[in-house]
Amino acid sequence: MCCCRSRRPCFQDGNLSGPLGFTPTGSIEPSIPVLMFCVAYGLSMDYEVFLLSRIKEEYDRTGDTERAVGEGIRRSAPLITAAAGILAVSFLSYATGGVVFLKELGIGTALTILVDATLIRVVLLPVTMRLAGRANWWAPKALRRFRIREAAELEREPELRREYV
């Protein structure tokens, strides 16, 4: 929650009170970190599912974890970056209002989104997946059986497509 700590000099100490147009009270709203965490968690799951699905598709196609991670990031990074940028700008628009609570929420959430999209999705996730190697694709026995059934259905998919075309 480094973005929560970045709010302290801005709002609690009042260092940016002039440009943001508020009077510092010496404290911050205690519900803001919880709200920021909820928003950031929800948004990061969207990024994560999208990114990991691209990586998994490439791994299923090639069987090479390093290549799958690189290709998955290459294919999804522009979309994740654009989405994070749009969301950060929209949350930063809260800082133009007159309510300090919304200013705190907007600036903190925008910083959280940018940190999540850059450091977590583009740096930490690929490094962790490359280090884990084949352990990324381990699954319990019950889930492995499900994947085998799913793979069998995918093999029949071209036949099904011909039937309906």
N, CA, C and O of each residue as an XYZ file, in Angstrom:
660
protein
N       0.831     -1.186      0.000
C       0.000      0.000      0.000
C       0.882      1.259      0.000
O       0.653      2.196      0.764
N       1.881      1.251     -0.867
C       2.765      2.411     -0.932
C       2.001      3.659     -1.366
O       2.387      4.777     -1.027
N       0.929      3.469     -2.107
C       0.162      4.632     -2.555
C      -0.608      5.261     -1.399
O      -0.907      6.455     -1.424
N      -0.929      4.459     -0.389
C      -1.569      5.030      0.809
C      -0.584      5.927      1.532
O      -0.959      6.980      2.048
N       0.678      5.515      1.574
C       1.686      6.321      2.255
C       1.983      7.603      1.489
O       2.381      8.604      2.084
N       1.794      7.578      0.177
C       2.072      8.784     -0.607
C       1.027      9.860     -0.349
O       1.253     11.033     -0.646
N      -0.103      9.470      0.197
C      -1.147     10.452      0.497
C      -0.809     11.266      1.734
O      -1.297     12.387      1.879
N       0.024     10.726      2.639
C       0.321     11.428      3.889
C       0.955     12.800      3.648
O       0.441     13.794      4.161
N       2.058     12.893      2.882
C       2.628     14.226      2.679
C       1.688     15.147      1.913
O       1.703     16.363      2.106
N       0.886     14.571      1.061
C      -0.013     15.379      0.240
C      -1.191     15.908      1.043
O      -1.480     17.104      0.994
N      -1.874     15.045      1.779
C      -3.106     15.450      2.457
C      -2.930     15.703      3.948
O      -3.437     16.698      4.467
N      -2.219     14.821      4.647
C      -2.083     14.995      6.090
C      -1.151     16.164      6.420
O      -1.466     16.992      7.274
N      -0.018     16.224      5.747
C       0.915     17.316      5.994
C       0.572     18.565      5.193
O       1.041     19.656      5.517
N      -0.236     18.417      4.156
C      -0.695     19.570      3.382
C       0.290     20.122      2.381
O       0.190     21.292      2.012
N       1.247     19.315      1.921
C       2.262     19.813      0.987
C       1.673     20.257     -0.357
O       2.199     21.179     -0.981
N       0.617     19.631     -0.799
C      -0.013     20.026     -2.064
C      -1.348     20.728     -1.834
O      -2.202     20.737     -2.721
N      -1.533     21.309     -0.669
C      -2.822     21.952     -0.371
C      -3.072     23.156     -1.278
O      -4.223     23.443     -1.609
N      -2.027     23.857     -1.682
C      -2.205     25.011     -2.575
C      -2.722     24.621     -3.948
O      -3.781     25.092     -4.362
N      -1.988     23.758     -4.672
C      -2.449     23.367     -6.003
C      -3.780     22.608     -5.998
O      -4.577     22.747     -6.926
N      -4.020     21.808     -4.959
C      -5.256     21.028     -4.910
C      -6.413     21.793     -4.278
O      -7.560     21.355     -4.362
N      -6.132     22.912     -3.656
C      -7.188     23.770     -3.124
C      -7.929     23.207     -1.921
O      -9.157     23.115     -1.946
N      -7.208     22.827     -0.866
C      -7.870     22.379      0.358
C      -7.060     22.845      1.559
O      -5.898     23.231      1.435
N      -7.690     22.802      2.709
C      -7.021     23.162      3.955
C      -6.664     21.874      4.689
O      -7.557     21.081      4.989
N      -5.369     21.637      4.989
C      -5.000     20.396      5.668
C      -5.529     20.374      7.096
O      -5.494     21.378      7.808
N      -6.019     19.210      7.494
C      -6.566     19.062      8.850
C      -5.609     18.310      9.767
O      -5.846     18.230     10.972
N      -4.533     17.760      9.213
C      -3.587     17.006     10.027
C      -3.933     15.541     10.130
O      -3.239     14.791     10.816
N      -4.995     15.113      9.462
C      -5.362     13.699      9.462
C      -5.924     13.339      8.088
O      -6.261     14.205      7.280
N      -6.010     12.043      7.857
C      -6.615     11.575      6.617
C      -7.827     10.720      6.965
O      -7.917     10.151      8.053
N      -8.739     10.645      6.033
C      -9.960      9.853      6.219
C      -9.584      8.371      6.325
O      -8.977      7.837      5.396
N      -9.927      7.687      7.434
C      -9.484      6.294      7.622
C     -10.136      5.287      6.671
O      -9.604      4.189      6.507
N     -11.251      5.613      6.048
C     -11.897      4.650      5.152
C     -11.289      4.660      3.755
O     -11.552      3.749      2.971
N     -10.494      5.652      3.428
C      -9.911      5.755      2.088
C      -8.999      4.573      1.748
O      -9.143      4.020      0.658
N      -8.067      4.152      2.616
C      -7.218      3.006      2.246
C      -8.026      1.740      1.959
O      -7.681      0.978      1.055
N      -9.089      1.512      2.714
C      -9.918      0.328      2.486
C     -10.609      0.430      1.134
O     -10.635     -0.538      0.375
N     -11.160      1.580      0.834
C     -11.835      1.795     -0.443
C     -10.855      1.666     -1.609
O     -11.172      1.060     -2.633
N      -9.671      2.239     -1.444
C      -8.657      2.131     -2.489
C      -8.253      0.678     -2.715
O      -8.082      0.248     -3.856
N      -8.101     -0.069     -1.642
C      -7.729     -1.474     -1.767
C      -8.804     -2.244     -2.532
O      -8.492     -3.045     -3.412
N     -10.060     -2.000     -2.198
C     -11.158     -2.712     -2.880
C     -11.182     -2.400     -4.372
O     -11.314     -3.306     -5.196
N     -11.055     -1.144     -4.715
C     -11.071     -0.747     -6.125
C      -9.858     -1.333     -6.847
O      -9.991     -1.908     -7.927
N      -8.685     -1.186     -6.249
C      -7.465     -1.684     -6.887
C      -7.493     -3.207     -7.027
O      -7.048     -3.736     -8.046
N      -8.003     -3.910     -6.035
C      -8.081     -5.369     -6.102
C      -9.004     -5.799     -7.238
O      -8.661     -6.690     -8.016
N     -10.162     -5.174     -7.333
C     -11.100     -5.517     -8.401
C     -10.528     -5.252     -9.778
O     -10.663     -6.083    -10.677
N      -9.898     -4.117     -9.954
C      -9.324     -3.783    -11.249
C      -8.130     -4.664    -11.579
O      -7.950     -5.058    -12.731
N      -7.318     -4.975    -10.587
C      -6.140     -5.790    -10.857
C      -6.528     -7.214    -11.241
O      -5.800     -7.863    -11.991
N      -7.633     -7.702    -10.756
C      -8.076     -9.037    -11.151
C      -8.446     -9.058    -12.633
O      -8.192    -10.049    -13.318
N      -9.035     -7.989    -13.126
C      -9.341     -7.919    -14.557
C      -8.059     -7.984    -15.374
O      -7.966     -8.752    -16.332
N      -7.068     -7.177    -14.996
C      -5.799     -7.193    -15.705
C      -5.164     -8.571    -15.622
O      -4.656     -9.097    -16.612
N      -5.200     -9.146    -14.434
C      -4.535    -10.422    -14.193
C      -5.150    -11.537    -15.034
O      -4.428    -12.315    -15.657
N      -6.468    -11.617    -15.054
C      -7.135    -12.664    -15.833
C      -6.819    -12.500    -17.315
O      -6.540    -13.479    -18.007
N      -6.862    -11.280    -17.791
C      -6.570    -11.042    -19.205
C      -5.132    -11.428    -19.539
O      -4.885    -12.117    -20.528
N      -4.195    -10.991    -18.725
C      -2.780    -11.268    -18.967
C      -2.484    -12.762    -18.871
O      -1.817    -13.322    -19.741
N      -2.979    -13.404    -17.819
C      -2.697    -14.833    -17.641
C      -3.373    -15.689    -18.702
O      -2.845    -16.739    -19.069
N      -4.516    -15.269    -19.197
C      -5.147    -16.050    -20.263
C      -4.319    -15.986    -21.540
O      -4.226    -16.980    -22.260
N      -3.712    -14.831    -21.836
C      -2.823    -14.731    -23.003
C      -1.583    -15.608    -22.809
O      -1.137    -16.276    -23.741
N      -1.038    -15.600    -21.605
C       0.153    -16.414    -21.321
C      -0.192    -17.897    -21.424
O       0.568    -18.670    -22.008
N      -1.321    -18.296    -20.869
C      -1.730    -19.704    -20.908
C      -1.999    -20.164    -22.341
O      -1.634    -21.280    -22.709
N      -2.627    -19.323    -23.142
C      -2.859    -19.680    -24.545
C      -1.546    -19.954    -25.257
O      -1.426    -20.928    -26.000
N      -0.573    -19.103    -25.030
C       0.728    -19.275    -25.680
C       1.441    -20.512    -25.142
O       2.093    -21.225    -25.906
N       1.329    -20.778    -23.848
C       1.956    -21.965    -23.280
C       1.313    -23.235    -23.852
O       2.015    -24.195    -24.172
N      -0.001    -23.242    -23.980
C      -0.681    -24.402    -24.562
C      -0.240    -24.626    -26.011
O      -0.168    -25.764    -26.476
N       0.050    -23.541    -26.711
C       0.451    -23.641    -28.110
C       1.896    -24.110    -28.255
O       2.196    -24.919    -29.133
N       2.808    -23.603    -27.393
C       4.231    -23.891    -27.571
C       4.828    -24.814    -26.519
O       5.763    -25.553    -26.825
N       4.320    -24.795    -25.290
C       4.895    -25.592    -24.208
C       6.133    -24.964    -23.593
O       6.795    -25.595    -22.769
N       6.457    -23.750    -23.968
C       7.648    -23.050    -23.471
C       7.211    -21.901    -22.566
O       6.590    -20.944    -23.029
N       7.537    -21.997    -21.270
C       7.091    -20.990    -20.313
C       7.700    -19.622    -20.602
O       6.987    -18.618    -20.600
N       9.004    -19.569    -20.850
C       9.642    -18.269    -21.088
C       9.045    -17.562    -22.294
O       8.747    -16.368    -22.248
N       8.876    -18.307    -23.358
C       8.290    -17.701    -24.569
C       6.837    -17.304    -24.321
O       6.386    -16.260    -24.791
N       6.111    -18.131    -23.589
C       4.701    -17.837    -23.312
C       4.556    -16.557    -22.500
O       3.669    -15.748    -22.771
N       5.415    -16.369    -21.512
C       5.362    -15.155    -20.690
C       5.660    -13.926    -21.545
O       4.941    -12.929    -21.483
N       6.714    -14.003    -22.335
C       7.080    -12.878    -23.186
C       6.000    -12.539    -24.198
O       5.656    -11.373    -24.386
N       5.474    -13.555    -24.841
C       4.443    -13.331    -25.861
C       3.137    -12.859    -25.229
O       2.451    -12.001    -25.783
N       2.793    -13.418    -24.073
C       1.570    -12.983    -23.386
C       1.646    -11.523    -22.977
O       0.668    -10.786    -23.100
N       2.794    -11.112    -22.495
C       2.972     -9.695    -22.124
C       2.955     -8.822    -23.368
O       2.344     -7.754    -23.372
N       3.622     -9.271    -24.420
C       3.661     -8.475    -25.649
C       2.261     -8.251    -26.204
O       1.939     -7.161    -26.678
N       1.436     -9.284    -26.142
C       0.090     -9.174    -26.707
C      -0.877     -8.394    -25.819
O      -1.808     -7.767    -26.325
N      -0.671     -8.423    -24.507
C      -1.648     -7.786    -23.622
C      -1.193     -6.473    -23.010
O      -2.025     -5.712    -22.517
N       0.096     -6.185    -23.025
C       0.602     -4.968    -22.377
C       0.002     -3.681    -22.938
O      -0.332     -2.797    -22.149
N      -0.155     -3.523    -24.252
C      -0.743     -2.269    -24.733
C      -2.166     -2.037    -24.212
O      -2.531     -0.915    -23.860
N      -2.949     -3.089    -24.168
C      -4.319     -2.946    -23.680
C      -4.343     -2.647    -22.186
O      -5.105     -1.791    -21.738
N      -3.522     -3.339    -21.420
C      -3.471     -3.108    -19.971
C      -2.972     -1.701    -19.675
O      -3.503     -1.025    -18.794
N      -1.960     -1.259    -20.403
C      -1.429      0.087    -20.193
C      -2.456      1.149    -20.533
O      -2.619      2.116    -19.788
N      -3.146      0.981    -21.643
C      -4.175      1.953    -22.032
C      -5.322      1.975    -21.021
O      -5.798      3.045    -20.643
N      -5.759      0.809    -20.589
C      -6.852      0.745    -19.610
C      -6.437      1.386    -18.293
O      -7.215      2.126    -17.691
N      -5.223      1.108    -17.842
C      -4.746      1.697    -16.591
C      -4.628      3.209    -16.727
O      -4.982      3.941    -15.803
N      -4.135      3.685    -17.865
C      -4.024      5.126    -18.080
C      -5.374      5.818    -18.075
O      -5.535      6.880    -17.472
N      -6.339      5.218    -18.743
C      -7.690      5.804    -18.779
C      -8.304      5.831    -17.384
O      -8.894      6.834    -16.981
N      -8.166      4.734    -16.651
C      -8.713      4.693    -15.293
C      -8.014      5.683    -14.377
O      -8.664      6.344    -13.567
N      -6.688      5.794    -14.497
C      -5.952      6.743    -13.647
C      -6.390      8.173    -13.930
O      -6.583      8.954    -12.999
N      -6.548      8.523    -15.198
C      -7.001      9.879    -15.537
C      -8.410     10.124    -15.022
O      -8.720     11.209    -14.530
N      -9.266      9.106    -15.136
C     -10.638      9.305    -14.652
C     -10.671      9.458    -13.132
O     -11.459     10.246    -12.609
N      -9.824      8.713    -12.417
C      -9.776      8.892    -10.963
C      -9.108     10.208    -10.577
O      -9.474     10.818     -9.572
N      -8.132     10.649    -11.366
C      -7.502     11.943    -11.086
C      -8.485     13.100    -11.264
O      -8.291     14.175    -10.695
N      -9.526     12.882    -12.044
C     -10.523     13.950    -12.206
C     -11.247     14.233    -10.891
O     -11.813     15.312    -10.717
N     -11.234     13.277     -9.968
C     -11.820     13.518     -8.642
C     -11.080     14.636     -7.911
O     -11.661     15.327     -7.074
N      -9.799     14.813     -8.228
C      -8.993     15.831     -7.548
C      -9.416     17.245     -7.923
O      -9.015     18.203     -7.261
N     -10.211     17.389     -8.962
C     -10.659     18.729     -9.362
C     -11.885     19.180     -8.586
O     -12.268     20.348     -8.661
N     -12.501     18.280     -7.848
C     -13.699     18.631     -7.070
C     -13.344     19.384     -5.795
O     -12.173     19.613     -5.493
N     -14.369     19.759     -5.063
C     -14.160     20.527     -3.846
C     -14.165     19.707     -2.565
O     -13.924     20.253     -1.489
N     -14.432     18.414     -2.658
C     -14.520     17.558     -1.469
C     -13.174     16.865     -1.257
O     -12.693     16.156     -2.142
N     -12.570     17.068     -0.090
C     -11.240     16.522      0.202
C     -11.267     14.996      0.176
O     -10.309     14.373     -0.283
N     -12.343     14.387      0.661
C     -12.485     12.925      0.652
C     -12.317     12.401     -0.777
O     -11.598     11.425     -0.992
N     -12.962     13.029     -1.746
C     -12.861     12.580     -3.135
C     -11.482     12.859     -3.717
O     -10.987     12.087     -4.538
N     -10.860     13.955     -3.297
C      -9.505     14.241     -3.758
C      -8.547     13.153     -3.281
O      -7.722     12.663     -4.053
N      -8.658     12.780     -2.016
C      -7.824     11.705     -1.478
C      -8.054     10.406     -2.235
O      -7.107      9.726     -2.632
N      -9.315     10.073     -2.429
C      -9.662      8.840     -3.124
C      -9.141      8.850     -4.559
O      -8.574      7.859     -5.019
N      -9.328      9.945     -5.255
C      -8.914     10.025     -6.655
C      -7.420      9.918     -6.837
O      -6.952      9.132     -7.662
N      -6.661     10.690     -6.085
C      -5.202     10.670     -6.234
C      -4.630      9.336     -5.767
O      -3.766      8.764     -6.432
N      -5.103      8.842     -4.636
C      -4.599      7.563     -4.126
C      -4.918      6.400     -5.040
O      -4.063      5.546     -5.276
N      -6.145      6.351     -5.563
C      -6.525      5.249     -6.440
C      -5.787      5.338     -7.774
O      -5.380      4.313     -8.320
N      -5.611      6.536     -8.301
C      -4.863      6.689     -9.556
C      -3.428      6.191     -9.391
O      -2.910      5.482    -10.254
N      -2.789      6.562     -8.284
C      -1.430      6.068     -8.040
C      -1.399      4.555     -7.873
O      -0.488      3.889     -8.365
N      -2.391      4.017     -7.180
C      -2.459      2.568     -6.972
C      -2.611      1.840     -8.300
O      -1.949      0.827     -8.526
N      -3.463      2.334     -9.172
C      -3.681      1.705    -10.478
C      -2.405      1.741    -11.311
O      -2.042      0.745    -11.937
N      -1.729      2.878    -11.320
C      -0.503      2.992    -12.114
C       0.600      2.080    -11.587
O       1.313      1.456    -12.371
N       0.744      1.997    -10.272
C       1.753      1.106     -9.688
C       1.405     -0.350     -9.993
O       2.286     -1.138    -10.339
N       0.141     -0.706     -9.868
C      -0.278     -2.080    -10.136
C      -0.036     -2.447    -11.593
O       0.488     -3.524    -11.874
N      -0.400     -1.585    -12.510
C      -0.262     -1.902    -13.930
C       1.195     -1.953    -14.368
O       1.538     -2.728    -15.260
N       2.056     -1.147    -13.762
C       3.446     -1.136    -14.202
C       4.309     -2.114    -13.411
O       4.892     -3.029    -13.992
N       4.397     -1.938    -12.120
C       5.308     -2.772    -11.338
C       4.829     -4.215    -11.203
O       5.604     -5.152    -11.397
N       3.573     -4.388    -10.878
C       3.083     -5.742    -10.614
C       2.913     -6.531    -11.901
O       3.481     -7.614    -12.038
N       2.140     -6.007    -12.848
C       1.808     -6.762    -14.068
C       2.953     -6.869    -15.055
O       3.073     -7.882    -15.744
N       3.797     -5.854    -15.143
C       4.828     -5.860    -16.171
C       6.202     -6.266    -15.636
O       7.067     -6.664    -16.415
N       6.417     -6.174    -14.325
C       7.732     -6.517    -13.770
C       7.661     -7.779    -12.901
O       8.307     -8.780    -13.211
N       6.883     -7.734    -11.820
C       6.890     -8.843    -10.858
C       6.261    -10.127    -11.393
O       6.802    -11.210    -11.168
N       5.139    -10.033    -12.092
C       4.489    -11.239    -12.610
C       5.384    -11.991    -13.587
O       5.560    -13.198    -13.420
N       5.958    -11.343    -14.599
C       6.817    -12.099    -15.521
C       8.045    -12.705    -14.851
O       8.423    -13.838    -15.152
N       8.665    -11.961    -13.949
C       9.848    -12.481    -13.259
C       9.473    -13.708    -12.440
O      10.171    -14.721    -12.480
N       8.379    -13.622    -11.702
C       7.937    -14.748    -10.872
C       7.595    -15.961    -11.724
O       7.951    -17.085    -11.370
N       6.910    -15.748    -12.839
C       6.538    -16.879    -13.699
C       7.755    -17.514    -14.351
O       7.804    -18.735    -14.503
N       8.728    -16.720    -14.735
C       9.937    -17.292    -15.325
C      10.724    -18.085    -14.294
O      11.274    -19.139    -14.612
N      10.785    -17.589    -13.055
C      11.486    -18.318    -12.007
C      10.772    -19.612    -11.651
O      11.422    -20.623    -11.387
N       9.447    -19.595    -11.641
C       8.678    -20.787    -11.274
C       8.719    -21.850    -12.364
O       8.612    -23.040    -12.066
N       8.872    -21.444    -13.617
C       8.975    -22.402    -14.719
C       7.762    -23.306    -14.838
O       6.633    -22.825    -14.924
N       7.992    -24.630    -14.844
C       6.887    -25.577    -15.021
C       5.942    -25.611    -13.819
O       4.808    -26.072    -13.943
N       6.390    -25.133    -12.669
C       5.524    -25.124    -11.483
C       4.321    -24.199    -11.675
O       3.331    -24.322    -10.955
N       4.393    -23.287    -12.624
C       3.239    -22.431    -12.922
C       2.022    -23.237    -13.341
O       0.885    -22.833    -13.097
N       2.261    -24.366    -13.964
C       1.170    -25.104    -14.583
C       0.751    -26.316    -13.755
O      -0.020    -27.148    -14.233
N       1.241    -26.431    -12.534
C       0.839    -27.528    -11.667
C      -0.611    -27.320    -11.244
O      -1.048    -26.189    -11.028
N      -1.348    -28.412    -11.128
C      -2.734    -28.354    -10.651
C      -3.021    -29.616     -9.843
O      -2.421    -30.663    -10.088
N      -3.946    -29.518     -8.872
C      -4.348    -30.726     -8.138
C      -4.973    -31.742     -9.089
O      -5.395    -31.398    -10.193
N      -5.026    -32.991     -8.650
C      -5.488    -34.082     -9.502
C      -6.887    -33.844    -10.073
O      -7.127    -34.093    -11.254
N      -7.801    -33.368     -9.244
C      -9.171    -33.141     -9.720
C      -9.212    -32.101    -10.843
O      -9.963    -32.254    -11.806
N      -8.421    -31.066    -10.718
C      -8.396    -30.043    -11.759
C      -7.666    -30.521    -13.006
O      -7.992    -30.095    -14.114
N      -6.689    -31.395    -12.841
C      -6.004    -31.945    -14.014
C      -6.955    -32.769    -14.849
O      -6.898    -32.730    -16.078
N      -7.833    -33.520    -14.195
C      -8.823    -34.295    -14.943
C      -9.740    -33.376    -15.733
O     -10.119    -33.687    -16.862
N     -10.094    -32.253    -15.144
C     -10.934    -31.284    -15.843
C     -10.212    -30.757    -17.078
O     -10.820    -30.621    -18.140
N      -8.920    -30.460    -16.951
C      -8.141    -29.952    -18.088
C      -8.033    -31.003    -19.189
O      -8.026    -30.658    -20.370
N      -7.948    -32.283    -18.817
C      -7.879    -33.339    -19.823
C      -9.187    -33.400    -20.595
O      -9.178    -33.531    -21.818
N     -10.323    -33.305    -19.889
C     -11.624    -33.298    -20.571
C     -11.748    -32.084    -21.481
O     -12.250    -32.180    -22.601
N     -11.281    -30.936    -20.980
C     -11.351    -29.713    -21.772
C     -10.495    -29.839    -23.031
O     -10.909    -29.399    -24.104
N      -9.321    -30.428    -22.914
C      -8.445    -30.608    -24.068
C      -9.086    -31.540    -25.092
O      -8.965    -31.317    -26.297
N      -9.764    -32.578    -24.621
C     -10.441    -33.494    -25.537
C     -11.561    -32.766    -26.287
O     -11.770    -33.009    -27.475
N     -12.274    -31.883    -25.605
C     -13.327    -31.123    -26.269
C     -12.739    -30.159    -27.293
O     -13.323    -29.952    -28.357
N     -11.596    -29.574    -26.980
C     -10.958    -28.657    -27.924
C     -10.476    -29.383    -29.174
O     -10.489    -28.813    -30.265
N     -10.050    -30.634    -29.026
C      -9.619    -31.401    -30.187
C     -10.793    -31.676    -31.118
O     -10.612    -31.759    -32.332
N     -11.999    -31.818    -30.559
C     -13.185    -32.058    -31.381
C     -13.743    -30.775    -31.980
O     -14.621    -30.826    -32.841
N     -13.250    -29.639    -31.541
C     -13.820    -28.361    -31.966
C     -13.813    -28.166    -33.483
O     -14.824    -27.706    -34.014
N     -12.737    -28.487    -34.219
C     -12.809    -28.313    -35.679
C     -13.933    -29.121    -36.315
O     -14.575    -28.664    -37.261
N     -14.173    -30.348    -35.784
C     -15.277    -31.150    -36.298
C     -16.613    -30.444    -36.054
O     -17.476    -30.405    -36.930
N     -16.766    -29.896    -34.865
C     -18.005    -29.198    -34.535
C     -18.181    -27.958    -35.407
O     -19.294    -27.658    -35.838
N     -17.113    -27.250    -35.664
C     -17.204    -26.052    -36.510
C     -17.651    -26.416    -37.911
O     -18.459    -25.698    -38.501
N     -17.142    -27.524    -38.466
C     -17.540    -27.932    -39.814
C     -19.014    -28.285    -39.863
O     -19.678    -28.038    -40.870
N     -19.536    -28.862    -38.782
C     -20.940    -29.244    -38.751
C     -21.860    -28.034    -38.813
O     -22.942    -28.102    -39.395
N     -21.435    -26.930    -38.218
C     -22.290    -25.766    -38.116
C     -22.007    -24.695    -39.166
O     -22.692    -23.673    -39.205
N     -21.008    -24.917    -40.012
C     -20.685    -23.901    -41.025
C     -21.415    -24.183    -42.295
O     -21.273    -23.440    -43.266
